[in-house]
């Protein structure tokens, strides 16, 4: 009988994975993408364009915006309306976004001041250590 066997004579290692092999080669299945995530991913892919004789890469979303703007400028009434509607929605969304506070609250200012003082102190200590190390090396 081997040293890795139980009283029943069964080898204890027989049910284990062999070294270097996993029991789940493909791993955990990915969560299915939502429609919104799939569309966002597709619009964020890069495409190569030629503009004024130069090639460059931009996202599909940027390319779509350029096409809408260019077709709108050429006078297509449907595209003009679409472009203006999209521009108006973008402006509304941007104006609704909360603006960053112009100033910090008193508490936030105190925290920032203490943090800056600690960082300055650490920088000075680090500078002094480097200077003493270079003096000792000479």
C-alpha positions as CSV (number, residue, x, y, z in Angstrom):
1,X,0.0,0.0,0.0
2,X,1.2,3.5,-0.8
3,X,1.7,6.2,1.8
4,X,-1.1,8.3,0.3
5,X,-3.9,5.8,0.7
6,X,-6.8,5.6,3.2
7,X,-7.9,2.5,5.1
8,X,-10.1,1.5,2.1
9,X,-7.1,1.2,-0.2
10,X,-8.1,4.1,-2.4
11,X,-5.4,6.5,-3.5
12,X,-6.0,10.0,-2.0
13,X,-4.5,11.8,-4.9
14,X,-6.6,10.2,-7.6
15,X,-9.3,12.9,-7.5
16,X,-6.9,15.8,-7.6
17,X,-5.7,17.8,-10.6
18,X,-2.4,16.8,-12.1
19,X,0.4,19.3,-11.6
20,X,0.1,22.2,-14.1
21,X,-3.5,21.4,-15.1
22,X,-6.6,23.2,-14.0
23,X,-10.1,21.7,-13.9
24,X,-11.7,24.8,-15.5
25,X,-9.5,25.7,-18.5
26,X,-11.9,28.3,-19.9
27,X,-12.4,30.0,-16.5
28,X,-15.5,31.6,-15.3
29,X,-17.9,32.6,-18.1
30,X,-18.1,36.3,-18.8
31,X,-21.1,38.3,-17.9
32,X,-23.2,39.0,-21.0
33,X,-22.9,42.5,-22.3
34,X,-25.9,44.8,-22.2
35,X,-27.0,46.5,-25.4
36,X,-25.8,49.9,-24.1
37,X,-22.3,48.4,-23.2
38,X,-22.1,46.8,-26.7
39,X,-23.0,50.1,-28.4
40,X,-20.6,52.1,-26.3
41,X,-17.8,49.6,-27.0
42,X,-18.4,49.7,-30.7
43,X,-18.4,53.6,-30.7
44,X,-15.1,53.6,-28.7
45,X,-13.3,51.5,-31.3
46,X,-10.7,53.3,-33.4
47,X,-10.9,53.8,-37.1
48,X,-8.3,55.2,-39.5
49,X,-9.3,58.3,-41.5
50,X,-7.6,60.6,-44.0
51,X,-8.0,64.3,-43.3
52,X,-6.2,66.9,-45.4
53,X,-3.9,64.2,-46.8
54,X,-2.9,62.9,-43.3
55,X,-3.9,59.6,-41.8
56,X,-4.9,59.4,-38.2
57,X,-7.0,57.3,-35.8
58,X,-10.2,58.5,-34.2
59,X,-13.1,56.8,-32.4
60,X,-16.1,55.7,-34.4
61,X,-18.1,58.2,-32.3
62,X,-15.9,61.1,-33.4
63,X,-16.1,59.9,-37.0
64,X,-19.9,59.8,-36.8
65,X,-20.0,63.3,-35.4
66,X,-17.8,64.5,-38.2
67,X,-20.0,62.9,-40.8
68,X,-23.1,64.4,-39.3
69,X,-21.5,67.8,-39.2
70,X,-20.2,67.5,-42.8
71,X,-23.5,66.3,-44.2
72,X,-25.3,69.0,-42.3
73,X,-23.0,71.7,-43.7
74,X,-23.8,70.3,-47.2
75,X,-27.5,71.2,-46.7
76,X,-29.2,67.8,-46.1
77,X,-32.3,69.0,-44.2
78,X,-32.8,65.7,-42.3
79,X,-29.1,65.7,-41.1
80,X,-29.3,69.4,-40.3
81,X,-32.2,68.7,-37.9
82,X,-30.5,65.6,-36.5
83,X,-27.2,67.6,-35.9
84,X,-29.0,70.5,-34.2
85,X,-31.0,68.2,-32.0
86,X,-27.9,66.3,-30.9
87,X,-26.0,69.5,-30.3
88,X,-28.9,70.9,-28.2
89,X,-29.1,67.7,-26.1
90,X,-25.4,67.7,-25.5
91,X,-25.5,71.4,-24.4
92,X,-28.4,70.6,-22.0
93,X,-26.6,67.6,-20.6
94,X,-23.5,69.7,-20.1
95,X,-25.3,72.5,-18.3
96,X,-27.1,70.0,-16.0
97,X,-23.8,68.5,-14.9
98,X,-22.7,69.7,-11.5
99,X,-20.0,72.3,-11.7
100,X,-16.9,71.8,-9.6
101,X,-16.9,73.9,-6.5
102,X,-15.1,77.2,-7.0
103,X,-13.7,77.1,-3.4
104,X,-13.1,74.5,-0.7
105,X,-15.1,74.4,2.4
106,X,-13.3,75.5,5.6
107,X,-12.9,71.9,6.7
108,X,-11.6,70.8,3.3
109,X,-9.2,73.7,3.3
110,X,-7.8,72.7,6.7
111,X,-7.3,69.1,5.5
112,X,-5.5,70.3,2.4
113,X,-3.3,72.7,4.3
114,X,-2.3,69.9,6.7
115,X,-1.6,67.5,3.8
116,X,0.6,70.1,2.1
117,X,2.5,70.8,5.3
118,X,3.1,67.0,5.8
119,X,4.3,66.6,2.2
120,X,6.6,69.6,2.5
121,X,8.1,68.2,5.7
122,X,8.7,64.8,4.0
123,X,10.3,66.4,1.1
124,X,12.6,68.4,3.3
125,X,13.5,65.3,5.3
126,X,14.2,63.4,2.1
127,X,16.4,66.3,0.8
128,X,18.3,66.4,4.1
129,X,18.9,62.6,4.0
130,X,20.2,62.8,0.4
131,X,22.5,65.6,1.4
132,X,23.9,63.7,4.4
133,X,24.3,60.5,2.3
134,X,26.2,62.4,-0.4
135,X,28.4,64.1,2.3
136,X,29.2,60.7,3.8
137,X,30.1,59.3,0.4
138,X,32.7,62.1,-0.2
